[in-house]
Each structure stands twice: as structure tokens, then as C-alpha cells.
Amino acid sequence: MAADPLVVSVPDPEYAEALADLDGVDALVWDMEGPHPRGAEIRLAVMPYMTKLRLADVTPGLDSLEVVQLQSAGYEHFVDDLPDGVTLCNAAGVHDASTAELALTLVLASIREIPAFAASQARSTWEPLRLRSSLADRRVLVVGYGQIGRAIVRRLEPFEVAITVVASRARAGDDLVPHVHGIDELPDLLPDQDVVVVIVPLTDATRGLFDAQMLGRMRDGALLVNVARGAVVDTDALVEACSSGRLRAALDVTDPEPLPEGHPLWTAPGVLITPHVGGATEAMRPRAIALVRRQVEALRSGARVDNAVAGPLSAP
């Protein structure tokens, strides 16, 4: 007698097509906007990307659920609603290329004054020649040295910069950097940096990490690039530092988010804002689909799923 199929839910048909050749797998397309008629059979559920849904909205009735797969690297909004016995997996690795690309774009756009040139173009104004800033020879600090942090460092290397990295704990370096500094060293490292790129997860330890005191440690004219989470930076303190002209900022994330119309961060001098689009590129899709396929194959074979961040399978 054939075993029951492994029933998984995916947010759109492209994911289902990618799983169609797997024997014993039944992929159901479900956007989670309403209950699924076969919800009680679903063992792995893939959340839609950038969803505002909460697990408490979608998990009732999923009596067989074992794994919830996110399409984002961040997962802090989902942990509190995770049902007992269910494992939560994030999308670590899916957004490395896209987010690192945007981090580098924000650094270059800010240092090379691209927003000012775009404004001049809109006015049909030719900017007079003058000596302008360059990324070359700058000192760059990457705060957060996980997979995305490494991807950022890898892309920065050809630009002839001096790179320093910080992680939660000090450790030996790797093929990219000679040494990884601990987060406790951050206050002493900041005064020497021209560019600070933030790519830490949002936790109790990192919420408000860049407060007025920490921003005050940054050298005059330095650039803060936040591609992590908005709440890692104290928004009021950042507005004050940028409004005075002491710091510049390039932000893919803000607190609050979305940034309300009329918020002073929109018009603070030296601030460049993108609307949380770091991972949202064509590069994300094939990587997300490949991750979902690996997770389904692991669950089907009884192997351990990847990227477990909460729940029973997240324990070492």
C-alpha cells in the first residue's frame, strides 16, 4: 500500500511546478488569504514573501503542520505565534546576493552623490566640475558578519577599501578578513570609519544599537548604511545627526516602516532612502525555490531541514 503523500503548501504556481517531479509530494498553491480545504494535511507551509500575515492567522486547522518556511531572512515577527511542535525556518542564503548588491549600491550612490546628480538632471542643469568623493581608500566597517555580511565584504574588496568586520563575538578571520571583531569593540572602532554598513539581525541585543551615543562615536562626515532592520538605529538620533550635517545615511529600512509621509527622515540632508527592497530582485526567486525544494526533500526523507531558527528542530 502506497504511503500518504507529503502535502506542502506554496504561495504560487512556480513553486508547485518546481516540486512536480518529486515522487510522493503533493504541492498545493495557497496564498494564505483564506483557509485551505486540505489544511489538515499540510506538513510544510511556505509563507508568501513580505507578507503582513501572522502565523496566528494561518496556522489554525493545520493539524499536521511540522515546518513553516519563510522567504525572508528576518523572522522576529513570527516567533511569538509559532505553534507548539512546529519548526520555523528562515530564508538565510536566499537574499545574500540581492541585499549585498543594494548595500554596495547605497554606498556608491551616497558617496558619489548620485541623488544630487539625479536632481540636477531633472532640472536640466549641468553640474560644474569639482573634486568629488570616492569610495577608494575609504575605511569601511561591516557590522554583522553572517552570510550577507560576507557577501557585502566580497563585493567591497575590489574597490580598494580598508575593511573591518564586527560579529557578536570576536573570532579568527577567514579568507576575506584577517580578524573578526566582537560587538563589544564597536564603540572603539567607529571613530576610525568612513562608512558603516549595518547588517545585524533584530534582537533584544541589537534593537537601538545605533543610538545617540553610538552615532556620536562616528566621525564627522561618515556614512551609515542600514540594510538590516530599521529598529537597529534610533531614528530620532539619526535625524538629528543628519540634520546637523554631521553624518550621512543610506537606508533600505526605517523605523517606523513604511516611513510616513512628512516624516523628517525623508528630507534630512544627506539621507538616501529605498523602501525595503534589498532582497526583492530576480536573483531571489531561483534561490528561494531551491531552498523550498531542499526543505521538501529533507522532510520527505526524514532528514533535518535547513535554516531552523525556532521550534523543535532548531535545537543543536
Rosetta blueprint (number, residue, H / E / L):
1 M L
2 A L
3 A L
4 D L
5 P L
6 L E
7 V E
8 V E
9 S E
10 V E
11 P L
12 D L
13 P H
14 E H
15 Y H
16 A H
17 E H
18 A H
19 L L
20 A L
21 D L
22 L L
23 D L
24 G L
25 V E
26 D E
27 A E
28 L E
29 V E
30 W L
31 D L
32 M L
33 E L
34 G L
35 P L
36 H L
37 P L
38 R L
39 G H
40 A H
41 E H
42 I E
43 R E
44 L E
45 A E
46 V E
47 M L
48 P L
49 Y L
50 M L
51 T L
52 K L
53 L L
54 R L
55 L H
56 A H
57 D H
58 V H
59 T L
60 P L
61 G L
62 L L
63 D L
64 S L
65 L L
66 E L
67 V E
68 V E
69 Q E
70 L L
71 Q L
72 S L
73 A L
74 G L
75 Y L
76 E L
77 H L
78 F L
79 V H
80 D H
81 D H
82 L L
83 P L
84 D L
85 G L
86 V L
87 T E
88 L E
89 C E
90 N L
91 A L
92 A L
93 G L
94 V L
95 H L
96 D H
97 A H
98 S H
99 T H
100 A H
101 E H
102 L H
103 A H
104 L H
105 T H
106 L H
107 V H
108 L H
109 A H
110 S H
111 I H
112 R L
113 E L
114 I H
115 P H
116 A H
117 F H
118 A H
119 A H
120 S H
121 Q H
122 A H
123 R L
124 S L
125 T L
126 W L
127 E L
128 P L
129 L L
130 R L
131 L L
132 R L
133 S L
134 S L
135 L L
136 A L
137 D L
138 R L
139 R E
140 V E
141 L E
142 V E
143 V E
144 G L
145 Y L
146 G L
147 Q H
148 I H
149 G H
150 R H
151 A H
152 I H
153 V H
154 R H
155 R H
156 L H
157 E H
158 P H
159 F H
160 E L
161 V L
162 A E
163 I E
164 T E
165 V E
166 V E
167 A E
168 S L
169 R L
170 A L
171 R E
172 A E
173 G L
174 D L
175 D L
176 L L
177 V L
178 P L
179 H E
180 V E
181 H E
182 G E
183 I H
184 D H
185 E H
186 L H
187 P H
188 D H
189 L H
190 L H
191 P H
192 D H
193 Q L
194 D L
195 V E
196 V E
197 V E
198 V E
199 I L
200 V L
201 P L
202 L L
203 T L
204 D L
205 A L
206 T L
207 R L
208 G L
209 L L
210 F E
211 D L
212 A H
213 Q H
214 M H
215 L H
216 G H
217 R H
218 M L
219 R L
220 D L
221 G L
222 A L
223 L E
224 L E
225 V E
226 N E
227 V L
228 A L
229 R L
230 G H
231 A H
232 V H
233 V E
234 D L
235 T H
236 D H
237 A H
238 L H
239 V H
240 E H
241 A H
242 C H
243 S H
244 S L
245 G L
246 R L
247 L L
248 R E
249 A E
250 A E
251 L E
252 D L
253 V L
254 T L
255 D L
256 P L
257 E L
258 P L
259 L L
260 P L
261 E L
262 G L
263 H L
264 P H
265 L H
266 W H
267 T H
268 A L
269 P L
270 G L
271 V E
272 L E
273 I E
274 T L
275 P L
276 H L
277 V L
278 G L
279 G L
280 A L
281 T L
282 E L
283 A L
284 M H
285 R H
286 P H
287 R H
288 A H
289 I H
290 A H
291 L H
292 V H
293 R H
294 R H
295 Q H
296 V H
297 E H
298 A H
299 L H
300 R H
301 S H
302 G L
303 A L
304 R L
305 V L
306 D L
307 N L
308 A E
309 V E
310 A E
311 G L
312 P H
313 L H
314 S H
315 A L
316 P L
